[in-house]
Amino acid sequence: MFIKQIKRNELLKPLLAGGGIVERKQPLPILSNVLVKKTPNGINFLSTDLEIQIEVHLDIELGESEGDEAITVSAKKFQDILKAITEESLVSLDNKENKLQVKANKSKFSLQTLPAQDFPTLANQLEGAVQIGIQQGKLKKLLNSVQHAMAQQDIRYYLNGVLLVVEGDSIKLVATDGHRLAFIAENLDQEYPKIEAILSRKTVNELMKLLGDGDELLDIELAEKQARFKFCDITMTSKVIDGKFPDYTRVIPNHSNHLAVNRVTLMQALQRAAILSNEKFRGVRLLLTENNLQIISSNSEQEEAQEDIEISYGGQALDIGFNVNYLVDGISFLNSEEITLSFGDQNSSLLVTTPERENYKYVVMPMRI
């Protein structure tokens, strides 16, 4: 494998795309490496943590070399070397005698390699997969709408991710940690058979980093045990979480008390009140009376914050507590000027909706304060 000259950024970009899943502490030393493989029209860079696999293609003409057709080399060291040289540098690569030679300007680096045949790759488990087409930007917005509600290292492992459901001409994404739930739905350009999969937290985070914001097409293959995402020069394959996601339709309430409020006004009031909330429980009280919403927080040092927001409301009075971080998470990323809060009684969940995004629903369970 031999590259005479390539711009530093052209080489660094595919390494960074797959580098997010490579962790320093690995059960197998070779998992800290990236597989660099010669193809008929360039080079493929492949990284894996045995749960996710990312393969990035670099379209480039290769010179003749006596070295191997494929090698593995430390992903971090390779990236760090490229980051350390100047942006306008031209880089050359050559591999021989179990070393990868990296040259740029007057710098020369010799990196130890490990045999490519020892590098583990994910077995194909996409038999009978449903293939879906969607714009990259659309899926990225959908993931961004629900990712904040994913659980973190919950013993209920099936909550540590996002449920993706495709049925007919709609795609639905749901995330919950048991204290709040986020739901979003969107129409697709054609109809598909029903398929659902739970994408892991790490898979969601990597997709959020790699997906573009535009209308470029993303091909998704969904199967019982695996999902694959193809876009640009990237192919990302991931195991899906094996488990039964809770019935989210039973969690979304149908309340009769509604109030419309300016999203930014509410968010800023919550953020100010959060300053004096209990650092452990992060609770705030919402006192709902005729045409007024009062937000109160206090802490163990007997400090207190109070915010009043004028609203149009004539329903029943209510005094209810919530985790302030959960409330802010569910509304901070929205673009809507106005949002709707729907209440039941003091023991019922809160439902947040927005006129601009009819298919977005955010549910927060109450807490005792």
Secondary structure, DSSP 8 states (H G I E B T S, - for coil): -EEEEEEHHHHHHHHHHHHTT--SS-SSGGGGEEEEEEETTEEEEEEE-SSEEEEEEEE---B--SS-SEEEEEHHHHHHHHHHS-TT-EEEEEEETTEEEEEETTEEEEEEEEEGGG--------TT-EEEEEEHHHHHHHHHHHGGG--SS-SSGGGSEEEEEEEEEEEEEEEE-SSEEEEEEEEEEEEEEEEEEEEEHHHHHHHHHH--SSS-EEEEEE-SSEEEEEETTEEEEEEEE-S----GGGTS---SEEEEEEHHHHHHHHHHHHTTS-TTT-EEEEEEETTEEEEEEE-TT--EEEEEEE----S--EEEEEEHHHHHHHHHT---SEEEEEE-STTS-EEEE-SS-TTEEEEE-----
